[in-house]
Amino acid sequence: MYFIGVDGGGTKTEFLLTDDQGLILASYRAGSTSYKHVGMPECIRVLKSGIEAMERMKGELKKEAAGVCFALPNFGESKEADRILEEEIAGNFEGYQTMLVNDSEVGWAGSLGLSPGMNLVAGTGSIVFGKDDKGNTARAGGWSDYFSDEGSCNWLGKKTMELFSKESDGRVDRGPLLEIMRESFKLGDDFDMIDIFERDYQNNRTSTAGLQKLLLQAARQGDRGAVKLYQEAARELAACVLAVYRRMEHKGSMRMSYSGGLFHAGAFVLEPLREALKEYPIQMEAPLFSPVQGAVLLAAERFAGVRETKRLKRAWQET
């Protein structure tokens, strides 16, 4: 049997094809499958392009012998949109065995290898998903990039602009961020940043999330305001972790993995995150596998059983 994992996202979508021995046969990367941002037709087009790429790379892929897990942003958040997605998946991928989950679930499945615990994702957006040993699930954060996604790179990108404006005005002590922004955008006047942001960033969450990289440069150069923003982000993420933790049924400590572009900031976010969680029996650890591997594991579990998932995990751990 074959398994295809699809890890959809607001920026990119990953596809992975493996056999039942865990051998990776094909992989592919495409654009966003967030229907809220690119529209439902584009979401389906990207999914079709990825599955077709898997078929070309493998050759003679028997659909009836393949299980696919589509992990997509926003799934489970709108009954009407879910209905449309399910109909589109059924109509466009006839012959395959398919399942649909929210993309936060494959983050958990990959990072903890389907074991009980929580996964914190902080990339363009942010969300925490958890599953306990009784199969209960919970999530926190990730409601909307307009009023949620606290602690994410998109959230910090907006905060970067706020800090830049305050340093320019003198409302806060001026730090390295001011000159980093001036140099990066070749500003003749700081107010030029208004037009630049409203034209190129305001309606583009991916580009806005990228501004966090400038904040990281400033933090590394000792900008106190930048360091405080990472601490604030960590507190927001910790609140999401604890919200899920309190809704889980468990005894003793609970594992928590983390992933996403924000963690390239290293100690700036990890140290305050650990500090915020230190009073709780939460064991932080790096992820075992990637989210797209998590999608493969969920497909294997659904369409082949637990024995197959154990075989896949052993194969990946040995390579």
RAQUI-V168793 format. One record per pair of residues at least 12 apart in sequence whose C-alpha atoms are under 7 Angstrom apart, sorted by the first residue. I is the first residue (numbers start at 1). J is the second residue. Records with the same first field share a line. If there is no record, write none. Layout:
I = J  J
This chain:
1 = 19  20  65  66
2 = 18  19  20  65  66  67
3 = 17  18  19  66  67  68  296  299  300
4 = 16  17  18  67  68  69  296
5 = 17  68  69  70  292  293  295  296
6 = 69  70  71  292  295
7 = 70  71  72  103  291  292  295
8 = 32  33  71  72  73  103
9 = 32  33  34  72  73
10 = 32  33  34
11 = 31  32  206
12 = 29  30  31  32
13 = 29  30  31  32  33
14 = 28  29  30  292
15 = 27  28  29  50  292
16 = 28  292
17 = 54
20 = 308  312
21 = 311  312  315
22 = 312  315  316
25 = 58
26 = 54  57  58
28 = 50
30 = 46  50
31 = 46
33 = 46  72
34 = 73
63 = 95  96
64 = 95  96  97
66 = 96  97
67 = 96  97  98  299  303
68 = 96  97  98  99  299
69 = 98  99  100  295  296  298  299
70 = 99  100  101
71 = 100  101  102  103  106  295
72 = 101  102  103
73 = 102  103
74 = 102
75 = 101  102
76 = 102
104 = 127  129
105 = 129
106 = 291  292  294  295
107 = 119  291  294
108 = 129  130
109 = 294
110 = 288  289  290  291  293  294
111 = 257  287  288  289  290  291
112 = 257  287  288
113 = 288
116 = 131  132  133
117 = 130  131  132  254  255  256
118 = 130  131  255  256  257
119 = 256  257  258
120 = 257  258  259
121 = 258  259  260
122 = 152  153  259  260  261  262
123 = 152  153  260  261  262
124 = 152  153  154  206  209
125 = 142  145  149  152  153  154
126 = 141  142  149  150  151  152
127 = 140  141  142  149
128 = 140  141  240  241
130 = 244
132 = 248  249  250
136 = 248
138 = 244  247
139 = 244
140 = 240  243  244
141 = 240
150 = 233  236  237
151 = 233  234  236  237
152 = 262
153 = 209  212  262
154 = 205  208  209
156 = 209  212
157 = 208  209  210  211  212
158 = 208
160 = 211  212  215
164 = 177  178
175 = 223
176 = 218  221  223
177 = 215  218  223
180 = 214
216 = 265
227 = 268
230 = 268  269
231 = 269  272
234 = 269  272  273
235 = 273  276
238 = 273  276  277
252 = 281
253 = 281  282  283
254 = 281  282  283
255 = 282  283  284
256 = 282  283  284  285
257 = 284  285  286  287
258 = 286  287
297 = 309
